[in-house]
Amino acid sequence: MVLSSITDGISRSIESVTSGLSEALFEPVIRLGVTGLSRAGKTVFITGLVANLLDRGRMTQLSAHAAGRIDSVWLQPQPDMTLPRFDFEGHLATLTGDAPDWPESTRAISELRLSFRLRPEGFLGGLTGPRIVHLDIVDYPGEWLMDLALLDKSYADWSDEVLSRLSRRPEGAEFLATARAEDGALKLDETRAQALAALFTAYLDRARQAGWADCTPGRFLLPGDLAGSPVLTFAPLPRPASTARGSLWHEMERRFDAYKSKVVRPFFRDHFARIDRQIVLADVLGAIHRGPQALEDLRRVLADVLGAFRPGSNGWLTALLGGKRVDRILFAATKADHLHHSQHPALSGIMEAMLREAKDRAEFAGALTAAMSIAGFRATVEDQVTRDGRTLDCVKGRLADGRTVALFPGRLPEDPARLLQPARQGAERWLEAEFGLMSFVPPARMARKPGDGTPHIRLDRALEFLIGDRL
């Protein structure tokens, strides 16, 4: 039995090494991380991307397809047998079925592998034959992404930031009053700790529903098998004069540190150790619609998160991942189908300006970056309407009640500072204009020509930036 176990272990080690060498030398793998905040449309993006790689009629800006280098693309079993498969077929059926709707948001990590057979090129192409390249796509809840910003914060700093933020939000009034009345110097009462954690979780849920971006810790909203564990039983508190061992404050601090070390660090170490390319999705239009404070909230959270992703030698995430470099990062403003194409450059400009500081750090460290406005699945068509003698560029789509309506959401400024400056100054509303949005659903009875994927906006350009050089 012992000899058999040793032999099996050696065999598995040899197989692992052989597989790794084969992958590196003969069938290279591109690992694409898809991240973003809640409601940014990660599930829709991946579904649309896969549908348009399997049927590439709408991928004219993907150079490998335009040049005829892609012979075929097919789905493979995901390489990590411990992860669930991204349910591409189910999500596509939801988007394109008889009663089309948006698929449910990501609630757990998942993975999908696409394999490309590429035709050889050049003088030696006839000798080498076709080559295989694999694309591994990793999707995980946006709520978990925000935890990146916790890793270099102490419990005291995090508590101060959260309590200060809650003082400006009606959703946090109940928890804030309770936390300020709490004496953290008193001996830990587990029942009280659980009540505080539950009240804080209720605030996070209300904040998410209201559209705020910074709803950390992310596992409080999607706990999975950690529900009820001590690492999810803490909350921010004002620092008392005494923080003795065994006090409520001390135990909250200990659990906060455990959350970082036992939950956040292993997740990013295990699942991002081999990421090559990164796309970060954000619902910029939704933040603009909610007002200046929501836009500033999104800008600050994205800057914190993307700062952690910078691939330079001084980045703590780089150290955590053993020096792994993410060499291309795309910042994508989603739901571009809610705007006429004439406003897409303004949306891309706002996205780039929001992320300027983090983007500069990434470029300084050698990463190639870009900002773009996209729609993983286009739910509207463009139209023009005349109102008070003016012709307005609109989009037209279907609402959940079945009505088809035209929308002119307002005109985005060409200078992003006209939005970002009042947002940074804490303005409560836009002075010059309001920006409206409607909740469009996928079109009914969508017709597709043979060979065409689902309708989209710039998925081909996004993929060309992310992996075009590897195809």
Secondary structure by P-SEA (a helix, b strand, c coil): caaaaaaaaaaaaaaaaaaaaaaaccbbbbbbbbbbcccccaaaaaaaaaaaaaccccccccccccccccccccccccccccccccaaaaaaaaacccccccccccccccbbbbbbbccccccccccccbbbbbbbbbbcccccccccccccccaaaaaaaaaaaaaacccaaaaaaaaaaccccccccaaaaaaaaaaaaaaaaaaaaacccccccccccccccccccccccbbbbccccccccccaaaaaaaaaaaaaacccaaaaaaccccccbbbbbbaaaaaaaacaaaaaaaaaaaaaaaaaaccccccaaaaaaccccccbbbbbbcccccccccaaaaaaaaaaaaaaaaaaaaaaaccccbbbbbbccccccccccccccccccbbbbbcccccccccccccccccccccaaaaaacccccccbbbbbccccccccccccccccccccaaaaaaaacccccc
